[in-house]
């Protein structure tokens, strides 16, 4: 009985499939026939009632691909008729005005290659000037200084001003910050703030913050940021993530910013090596009493809001009674503090005394303070060190060209014979064999230790981060778990997003500056990760963005999001083989 039922179902589905294949079609559609130059166009290539492979998009001449292809599929059965659709969707932005044709896309169905018809689109000049306060929404680029010094930190904020509800945003194009060292800042005050501009009250929010450090003097330009905003279409109401909502796309473009960068003054002290900013300096020594057999470790700890990479160990003036080795950087760390970029560096000076005596060691460090436009020098408190003579005494000097006269007196001759009993023979004893083998063990152990250290030091930092990606992500998720337990929704989703972004950057070797949904999708697909897992990642990412940037209280889904994130990291680890 059961076998007959399975047979009937199979025949029914087969007949539906055969009937659907007879109506196969491949069509191209756009969401608008006319678009402005700073607007967006969505193009869909849809295969109906067939299974296709090897999709080839057309050449999008005169357009910039903002995103895509995003792929979706659906199957429906109505009155016994099966309908299947497979869509590839692109978001485009025009490069210039005119009437343009989007060419044919192709896809392979069985042994036949199907193609779409060309689609024509008219591009007209946009009328709204970006960044003006009479718009319902716009974005401004704001910097902490437009007149700066080489190496000075400039904080750049991209701030959203809106009078309508913005659901999401997508950065289409960003400046390459030529002439700057640029680094994203993730921890900053991103709360919603009300501001009045020309009599209009806006809700504002910083959507991106970057620390910029000018690398050369002159006039530097920050190019516009191009952003696509998503707002609810008229007549739509806000709903949960699973509701089918229609968003209207709003283009936003910031104005370019010119930064005038001055060179540092010429009267730099000798202990200045490139530090620009505001710093706190401390110093320490391993102890105060040494012998000529000992090495002295003198350390400088530097901490401040400047670029730690610019700081080089300064040359110090030490007494001539010390052999001074090249300074070594023990630790360098860059971190975020109170919405800006900060750094710290620990430098060690190794000194070996060559003669006994009492000495003073007083290291110094100089930096340039942009606020006072002057150099500042830190002079360490003097370290008093007492040096005694060690076991390695200096050999007696040989004076060239001076003859040494032999003694003329005849010393007392000892004529008594002292007899001592001979001990056991040393050759062949256990002590003999220990002393014979020990040097080989020491040399072999040293060679092995050196080889292991060379192998460790040769590892690419990206390889290290790749191997430690899961461990680091789980540690970050512990922070999210703490916010989950305390019911702090916003910090929870911020921690989840931080953990997910950091994990994919480390695991997939994606630079932070290139991180985007499409880059992650392409990298995971290239590693043959299942489509379902990719979609789960994108869903978690979007849930975080909705909670963080759309102002939605999604606290009810915190536990589910946490569990899904843990499971997803485990699944990706299982899918990617090192």
Phi and psi in degrees as a GROMACS rama.xvg file:
@    title "Ramachandran Plot"
@    xaxis  label "Phi"
@    yaxis  label "Psi"
@TYPE xy
-64.6989  -37.5675  UNK-2
-63.4512  -39.7525  UNK-3
-63.9125  -36.0618  UNK-4
-66.1366  -43.1208  UNK-5
-61.0293  -37.2284  UNK-6
-65.6293  -42.2776  UNK-7
-63.2026  -43.098  UNK-8
-62.2904  -43.4974  UNK-9
-61.7927  -43.9147  UNK-10
-64.1892  -38.4155  UNK-11
-64.6508  -47.7464  UNK-12
-66.0565  -36.8572  UNK-13
-64.2687  -41.8077  UNK-14
-66.0388  -38.8094  UNK-15
-62.7703  -41.7614  UNK-16
-65.3608  -44.332  UNK-17
-63.5052  -37.6583  UNK-18
-69.703  -36.7742  UNK-19
-67.0994  -39.9743  UNK-20
-63.6685  -27.4383  UNK-21
-68.093  -19.7342  UNK-22
-108.517  27.4448  UNK-23
-63.7613  141.043  UNK-24
-151.932  154.337  UNK-25
-133.543  110.347  UNK-26
-125.772  153.867  UNK-27
-115.892  134.285  UNK-28
-137.029  155.285  UNK-29
-125.744  158.173  UNK-30
-87.9734  -0.233806  UNK-31
-158.94  146.57  UNK-32
-92.8908  -16.5907  UNK-33
-134.809  137.798  UNK-34
-144.638  148.151  UNK-35
-85.4441  165.084  UNK-36
-63.2869  -34.0517  UNK-37
-99.9848  20.4361  UNK-38
-100.852  -171.407  UNK-39
-130.879  153.14  UNK-40
-132.827  130.706  UNK-41
-104.678  124.895  UNK-42
-117.038  129.469  UNK-43
-119.16  135.275  UNK-44
-115.704  112.884  UNK-45
-118.728  124.888  UNK-46
-97.5229  123.591  UNK-47
-111.016  133.083  UNK-48
60.3115  40.9574  UNK-49
-163.59  161.268  UNK-50
-106.173  125.351  UNK-51
-123.362  157.855  UNK-52
-138.137  168.288  UNK-53
56.5931  53.631  UNK-54
-69.4611  133.033  UNK-55
-125.105  114.485  UNK-56
-75.5378  163.945  UNK-57
-77.9944  174.452  UNK-58
-81.5624  114.392  UNK-59
-83.668  61.8434  UNK-60
-63.5068  141.495  UNK-61
73.6847  6.54844  UNK-62
-131.249  151.79  UNK-63
-104.181  129.938  UNK-64
-77.8689  110.062  UNK-65
-78.4875  -43.3671  UNK-66
-156.266  158.954  UNK-67
120.92  164.79  UNK-68
-85.0191  135.144  UNK-69
-94.1185  133.354  UNK-70
-112.077  137.567  UNK-71
-143.101  154.895  UNK-72
-144.153  153.948  UNK-73
-152.026  152.37  UNK-74
-137.201  128.923  UNK-75
-132.936  150.561  UNK-76
-126.482  115.536  UNK-77
-125.496  120.6  UNK-78
54.0578  41.0018  UNK-79
79.8902  1.4093  UNK-80
-107.721  123.417  UNK-81
-87.8798  136.445  UNK-82
-127.437  126.532  UNK-83
-120.864  143.012  UNK-84
-138.845  137.245  UNK-85
-128.985  118.015  UNK-86
-118.682  143.827  UNK-87
-121.571  119.041  UNK-88
-117.472  133.319  UNK-89
-121.18  145.797  UNK-90
-108.739  123.737  UNK-91
-117.717  154.467  UNK-92
-127.754  130.08  UNK-93
-65.936  149.23  UNK-94
-97.2401  -22.8556  UNK-95
-161.292  170.94  UNK-96
-81.1102  160.891  UNK-97
134.061  178.926  UNK-98
-103.953  123.788  UNK-99
-126.847  156.868  UNK-100
-116.021  126.573  UNK-101
-88.1984  123.665  UNK-102
-71.6309  -169.128  UNK-103
-84.3358  135.444  UNK-104
-95.55  151.935  UNK-105
-129.634  154.922  UNK-106
-151.196  148.661  UNK-107
-95.8298  120.903  UNK-108
-117.87  107.536  UNK-109
63.9543  -122.608  UNK-110
-100.822  3.37085  UNK-111
-107.703  141.435  UNK-112
-101.954  118.905  UNK-113
-97.6172  152.866  UNK-114
-140.009  153.091  UNK-115
-86.9918  165.262  UNK-116
-82.1553  150.457  UNK-117
-62.4223  153.75  UNK-118
-124.673  132.749  UNK-119
-99.6387  140.647  UNK-120
-137.993  137.338  UNK-121
-101.951  131.015  UNK-122
-112.22  123.138  UNK-123
-116.053  163.688  UNK-124
-68.805  134.511  UNK-125
-71.8733  147.549  UNK-126
-103.658  -23.6211  UNK-127
-85.7535  127.192  UNK-128
-79.2339  130.707  UNK-129
-68.7061  144.873  UNK-130
83.26  4.4558  UNK-131
-86.5108  148.97  UNK-132
-77.5968  -6.32314  UNK-133
-87.3003  3.52446  UNK-134
-84.9235  157.689  UNK-135
-75.6782  -22.3297  UNK-136
-154.311  139.671  UNK-137
-158.858  169.395  UNK-138
-126.546  137.147  UNK-139
-118.312  146.948  UNK-140
-99.2831  123.112  UNK-141
-125.356  132.728  UNK-142
-120.225  155.388  UNK-143
-77.2086  -16.92  UNK-144
-158.694  136.601  UNK-145
-105.627  -5.07863  UNK-146
-127.558  109.93  UNK-147
-138.625  173.106  UNK-148
-104.315  158.44  UNK-149
-59.1555  128.687  UNK-150
87.4173  -6.87164  UNK-151
-76.1962  139.418  UNK-152
-76.0061  128.123  UNK-153
-118.852  126.847  UNK-154
-95.9795  124.195  UNK-155
-108.121  123.04  UNK-156
-111.666  134.354  UNK-157
-101.423  111.415  UNK-158
-112.432  130.256  UNK-159
-88.6845  129.734  UNK-160
-115.147  125.404  UNK-161
-148.318  148.732  UNK-162
-112.875  2.34305  UNK-163
-124.574  169.913  UNK-164
-82.4074  118.695  UNK-165
-98.7328  125.009  UNK-166
-85.8589  -40.1813  UNK-167
-160.029  174.338  UNK-168
-149.603  157.795  UNK-169
-140.766  123.698  UNK-170
-78.7948  116.375  UNK-171
-86.1364  -46.0875  UNK-172
-146.811  139.617  UNK-173
-133.528  150.641  UNK-174
-59.4609  149.777  UNK-175
-89.0067  1.10928  UNK-176
52.4231  48.8615  UNK-177
-63.0236  132.424  UNK-178
91.8424  -4.84641  UNK-179
-118.467  152.815  UNK-180
-93.2489  121.197  UNK-181
-119.47  139.523  UNK-182
-145.228  131.726  UNK-183
-65.3606  144.054  UNK-184
-112.026  123.505  UNK-185
-96.887  -27.3676  UNK-186
-102.419  104.893  UNK-187
-155.798  170.474  UNK-188
-76.5436  106.437  UNK-189
-110.821  23.6066  UNK-190
-69.5181  156.298  UNK-191
-74.6051  132.504  UNK-192
-131.398  138.062  UNK-193
-90.5951  131.856  UNK-194
-135.468  147.035  UNK-195
-105.454  125.324  UNK-196
-124.372  116.139  UNK-197
51.4873  42.9291  UNK-198
82.5356  0.838672  UNK-199
-110.208  131.37  UNK-200
-89.4192  126.16  UNK-201
-117.792  152.053  UNK-202
-93.7894  126.85  UNK-203
-117.336  154.373  UNK-204
-157.121  132.029  UNK-205
-77.449  118.702  UNK-206
-98.4966  -14.0449  UNK-207
-159.673  137.99  UNK-208
-131.664  138.238  UNK-209
-134.663  138.22  UNK-210
-93.6473  124.956  UNK-211
-115.579  137.005  UNK-212
-125.918  108.739  UNK-213
-60.599  133.971  UNK-214
-101.52  -9.24375  UNK-215
-152.604  157.551  UNK-216
-80.6911  157.636  UNK-217
125.681  -166.707  UNK-218
-94.7759  115.814  UNK-219
-112.352  145.585  UNK-220
-121.404  132.588  UNK-221
-96.8547  114.594  UNK-222
-69.8596  160.624  UNK-223
-62.1079  149.769  UNK-224
-94.7742  128.491  UNK-225
-105.644  118.332  UNK-226
-126.132  140.56  UNK-227
-105.077  118.683  UNK-228
-99.3792  146.01  UNK-229
-116.321  117.071  UNK-230
-120.41  153.135  UNK-231
-62.6682  134.014  UNK-232
-64.7931  154.416  UNK-233
-58.96  135.578  UNK-234
90.1151  -9.96826  UNK-235
-87.6397  147.603  UNK-236
-114.632  151.659  UNK-237
-69.0413  143.139  UNK-238
-146.754  -171.967  UNK-239
-74.5038  -178.24  UNK-240
-64.2659  -32.7569  UNK-241
-88.2042  -2.40305  UNK-242
-77.8718  147.171  UNK-243
-85.0291  99.6998  UNK-244
-110.649  143.208  UNK-245
-99.8006  128.048  UNK-246
-110.358  140.764  UNK-247
-97.1488  138.352  UNK-248
-91.0065  131.297  UNK-249
-122.087  119.355  UNK-250
-77.8289  145.905  UNK-251
-140.87  135.585  UNK-252
-136.717  127.974  UNK-253
-82.7755  161.846  UNK-254
-80.6442  148.088  UNK-255
-65.9068  153.382  UNK-256
-123.25  131.538  UNK-257
-100.457  131.104  UNK-258
-116.45  123.521  UNK-259
-91.9117  117.049  UNK-260
-110.313  124.555  UNK-261
-98.2602  146.26  UNK-262
-72.9985  156.26  UNK-263
-70.0365  148.819  UNK-264
-58.7505  158.986  UNK-265
-82.0254  -18.0364  UNK-266
-85.4339  46.5354  UNK-267
-75.0642  136.345  UNK-268
-67.5596  163.642  UNK-269
-65.1798  -25.8852  UNK-270
-87.5648  6.936  UNK-271
-85.6976  128.123  UNK-272
-129.741  17.1497  UNK-273
122.882  -5.71859  UNK-274
-72.1026  128.701  UNK-275
-130.067  125.194  UNK-276
145.164  -147.391  UNK-277
-124.873  121.444  UNK-278
-128.772  153.779  UNK-279
-116.82  130.753  UNK-280
-121.154  139.659  UNK-281
-138.97  161.371  UNK-282
-142.135  157.023  UNK-283
-155.121  159.391  UNK-284
-130.526  150.84  UNK-285
-69.636  -31.928  UNK-286
-168.948  -174.568  UNK-287
-115.306  -9.96247  UNK-288
-119.739  126.953  UNK-289
-140.415  167.579  UNK-290
-119.743  172.746  UNK-291
-69.9619  -4.02364  UNK-292
-89.6344  -11.4707  UNK-293
-96.1129  162.492  UNK-294
-112.552  139  UNK-295
-100.198  129.23  UNK-296
-107.008  113.546  UNK-297
-114.232  124.761  UNK-298
-119.324  142.861  UNK-299
-113.246  128.355  UNK-300
-111.038  120.081  UNK-301
-117.348  130.521  UNK-302
-144.266  131.145  UNK-303
179.981  -169.425  UNK-304
-98.1526  21.3443  UNK-305
-98.8671  179.334  UNK-306
-80.4857  109.814  UNK-307
-63.2544  -25.6036  UNK-308
-69.1943  -23.0271  UNK-309
-78.3745  -16.3306  UNK-310
-81.9635  119.843  UNK-311
-110.584  150.198  UNK-312
-61.858  123.46  UNK-313
-74.5271  151.23  UNK-314
-76.4412  131.948  UNK-315
-107.601  154.059  UNK-316
-98.5079  108.739  UNK-317
-114.046  157.089  UNK-318
-57.255  153.08  UNK-319
-69.5464  -10.9326  UNK-320
-78.6174  8.61677  UNK-321
-124.623  138.34  UNK-322
-88.9122  120.003  UNK-323
-107.21  127.377  UNK-324
-93.3496  162.922  UNK-325
-60.7946  135.122  UNK-326
-63.5893  152.733  UNK-327
-129.21  136.472  UNK-328
-83.5566  113.624  UNK-329
-82.4559  -34.1525  UNK-330
-153.67  137.613  UNK-331
-139.822  127.942  UNK-332
-142.92  135.877  UNK-333
-115.947  133.853  UNK-334
-148.772  171.842  UNK-335
-103.835  136.898  UNK-336
-144.471  118.479  UNK-337
53.9781  41.8585  UNK-338
81.6738  5.72541  UNK-339
-128.077  174.267  UNK-340
-94.1241  132.521  UNK-341
-128.281  162.962  UNK-342
-149.21  160.55  UNK-343
-143.531  150.982  UNK-344
-145.815  138.241  UNK-345
-119.43  122.507  UNK-346
-116.855  135.601  UNK-347
-116.514  132.678  UNK-348
-108.765  126.616  UNK-349
-106.443  122.495  UNK-350
-124.31  140.034  UNK-351
-121.108  116.358  UNK-352
-68.8767  142.938  UNK-353
-109.542  -8.611  UNK-354
-153.717  152.686  UNK-355
-74.1833  162.062  UNK-356
146.736  -178.936  UNK-357
-109.891  129.759  UNK-358
-137.305  164.132  UNK-359
-120.444  133.877  UNK-360
-116.526  127.321  UNK-361
-142.324  87.3356  UNK-362
-72.4177  160.53  UNK-363
-140.555  161.071  UNK-364
-148.861  137.863  UNK-365
-124.911  149.109  UNK-366
-144.898  166.099  UNK-367
-101.791  126.984  UNK-368
-98.6342  110.75  UNK-369
-63.8097  -31.2504  UNK-370
-65.9905  -42.6201  UNK-371
-94.6316  -5.46157  UNK-372
54.0742  42.3361  UNK-373
-147.191  158.601  UNK-374
-82.8138  142.241  UNK-375
-121.579  135.756  UNK-376
-119.456  128.404  UNK-377
-95.0064  122.683  UNK-378
-111.142  113.95  UNK-379
-65.5454  148.525  UNK-380
-56.0427  145.253  UNK-381
-70.1104  131.805  UNK-382
-96.5155  117.569  UNK-383
-88.2045  125.849  UNK-384
-122.94  135.44  UNK-385
-105.671  121.462  UNK-386
-111.288  125.531  UNK-387
-108.587  164.59  UNK-388
-73.4648  129.656  UNK-389
-87.2459  -173.181  UNK-390
-71.8677  -24.6465  UNK-391
-84.8962  83.6637  UNK-392
-75.347  147.81  UNK-393
-66.9612  142.69  UNK-394
-71.4963  153.2  UNK-395
-66.6984  127.9  UNK-396
-68.6922  146.622  UNK-397
-102.099  119.549  UNK-398
-88.7252  119.227  UNK-399
-72.6735  135.439  UNK-400
83.4975  7.95739  UNK-401
-114.295  123.797  UNK-402
-82.2452  145.775  UNK-403
-102.007  120.653  UNK-404
-80.43  134.268  UNK-405
-72.0877  150.979  UNK-406
-65.3857  141.436  UNK-407
-98.103  -15.2083  UNK-408
-84.046  153.02  UNK-409
-99.3417  119.119  UNK-410
-79.146  161.464  UNK-411
-61.9171  131.11  UNK-412
-98.336  121.641  UNK-413
-83.2557  115.952  UNK-414
-105.243  5.16002  UNK-415
-87.6747  141.608  UNK-416
-98.4896  129.742  UNK-417
-105.026  122.943  UNK-418
-106.299  128.105  UNK-419
-119.786  147.836  UNK-420
-77.6874  129.722  UNK-421
-70.8748  135.581  UNK-422
-82.7569  -170.839  UNK-423
-67.7974  154.494  UNK-424
-66.556  133.158  UNK-425
-75.4489  -35.8456  UNK-426
-62.9941  123.911  UNK-427
91.485  -4.61015  UNK-428
-76.6907  171.409  UNK-429
-64.4811  -38.7809  UNK-430
-61.2647  -37.8413  UNK-431
-61.0966  -45.6387  UNK-432
-70.941  -34.1694  UNK-433
-62.615  -47.1236  UNK-434
-67.613  -24.8964  UNK-435
-77.0267  -41.7122  UNK-436
-83.8188  -31.3011  UNK-437
-54.5716  -43.6841  UNK-438
-60.033  -37.0685  UNK-439
-66.4506  -38.6474  UNK-440
-64.784  -44.0532  UNK-441
-63.9435  -46.5405  UNK-442
-64.7109  -43.149  UNK-443
-64.0938  -42.3363  UNK-444
-62.8164  -40.9133  UNK-445
-64.5239  -39.7108  UNK-446
-65.6022  -41.6886  UNK-447
-63.9115  -43.6251  UNK-448
-61.8616  -42.6175  UNK-449
-65.7447  -40.6066  UNK-450
-64.4454  -41.7005  UNK-451
-63.0661  -41.4685  UNK-452
-67.6409  -36.9224  UNK-453
-64.6859  -40.8991  UNK-454
-64.5178  -41.2384  UNK-455
-65.3851  -42.0754  UNK-456
-70.8036  -21.832  UNK-457
-80.8717  -9.98654  UNK-458
-65.8638  134.684  UNK-459
-64.8235  133.141  UNK-460
-53.6785  -32.9222  UNK-461
-65.4675  -35.3851  UNK-462
-66.785  -41.5297  UNK-463
-61.7428  -46.4148  UNK-464
-63.3526  -36.2927  UNK-465
-61.182  -44.3988  UNK-466
-70.3765  -30.8717  UNK-467
-97.833  8.4275  UNK-468
-58.7711  -47.9024  UNK-469
-64.6243  -43.4919  UNK-470
-62.1204  -43.5796  UNK-471
-66.466  -41.1162  UNK-472
-63.5189  -42.9873  UNK-473
-64.873  -34.0461  UNK-474
-66.0545  -39.8451  UNK-475
-68.1069  -32.6318  UNK-476
-69.6262  -23.2757  UNK-477
-62.5882  -36.6172  UNK-478
-63.4052  -43.626  UNK-479
-62.0926  -37.8577  UNK-480
-63.3047  -37.8164  UNK-481
-62.2387  -41.7982  UNK-482
-68.3445  -32.8083  UNK-483
-63.0902  -45.5383  UNK-484
-67.8606  -30.1113  UNK-485
-89.0022  -4.17652  UNK-486
76.1521  20.5029  UNK-487
-88.6098  93.0354  UNK-488
-64.1551  -48.3482  UNK-489
-64.1472  -48.0449  UNK-490
-65.7666  -31.1759  UNK-491
-62.0475  -51.2871  UNK-492
-68.9834  -29.7539  UNK-493
-65.8775  -41.1549  UNK-494
-67.524  -40.1968  UNK-495
-61.532  -46.4228  UNK-496
-61.7605  -42.8319  UNK-497
-62.2876  -41.8881  UNK-498
-66.262  -43.0407  UNK-499
-67.6251  -45.6035  UNK-500
-62.3033  -45.3384  UNK-501
-63.3322  -38.1584  UNK-502
-64.9297  -49.6546  UNK-503
-68.1764  -34.28  UNK-504
-62.7527  -44.7931  UNK-505
-74.2004  -46.9295  UNK-506
-70.3217  -38.4967  UNK-507
-98.2812  2.72355  UNK-508
56.6235  48.8978  UNK-509
-102.504  122.437  UNK-510
-60.0374  143.913  UNK-511
-56.4977  -35.7861  UNK-512
-68.8567  -18.6306  UNK-513
-105.047  5.23184  UNK-514
-69.5551  126.225  UNK-515
-157.828  165.035  UNK-516
-58.8363  -43.6824  UNK-517
-67.5862  -38.5953  UNK-518
-64.4495  -42.8665  UNK-519
-62.8853  -44.5037  UNK-520
-59.6486  -47.6219  UNK-521
-62.1109  -40.8348  UNK-522
-68.7408  -40.7973  UNK-523
-67.3097  -38.9265  UNK-524
-64.2756  -38.3801  UNK-525
-65.8267  -24.9093  UNK-526
-92.6953  7.54107  UNK-527
61.8708  37.5223  UNK-528
-78.2034  140.386  UNK-529
-59.7997  145.424  UNK-530
-59.4663  -36.5744  UNK-531
-63.1793  -37.3088  UNK-532
-71.6894  -36.0893  UNK-533
-62.8351  -44.7789  UNK-534
-64.0801  -35.4309  UNK-535
-64.8823  -39.9191  UNK-536
-60.8217  -47.8615  UNK-537
-63.3402  -35.2546  UNK-538
-66.9165  -44.8538  UNK-539
-62.1608  -42.0522  UNK-540
-60.5299  -44.1506  UNK-541
-69.7249  -36.4579  UNK-542
-59.1243  -41.4995  UNK-543
-64.4272  -44.5288  UNK-544
-65.4944  -37.5583  UNK-545
-63.0964  -43.4755  UNK-546
-68.7172  -34.6605  UNK-547
-86.871  -39.2341  UNK-548
-111.751  -19.7514  UNK-549
-97.938  -1.28493  UNK-550
74.8754  15.0481  UNK-551
-84.9768  137.692  UNK-552
-84.8853  101.521  UNK-553
-110.657  35.3505  UNK-554
-66.4794  -25.2738  UNK-555
-66.1122  -23.9591  UNK-556
-101.86  13.3891  UNK-557
-63.9881  -47.9697  UNK-558
-62.8508  -41.8973  UNK-559
-63.0206  -42.6275  UNK-560
-62.9337  -41.8977  UNK-561
-62.2968  -47.4568  UNK-562
-63.2694  -41.0003  UNK-563
-64.818  -38.0149  UNK-564
-66.3645  -44.5196  UNK-565
-58.9552  -46.7457  UNK-566
-65.3065  -38.6534  UNK-567
-65.712  -42.767  UNK-568
-61.2212  -41.9954  UNK-569
-63.4923  -40.4586  UNK-570
-65.4541  -43.7382  UNK-571
-65.0706  -39.7838  UNK-572
-59.0932  -40.0473  UNK-573
-70.7904  -27.9628  UNK-574
-81.5074  -32.0173  UNK-575
-99.1946  117.748  UNK-576
-98.6621  125.816  UNK-577
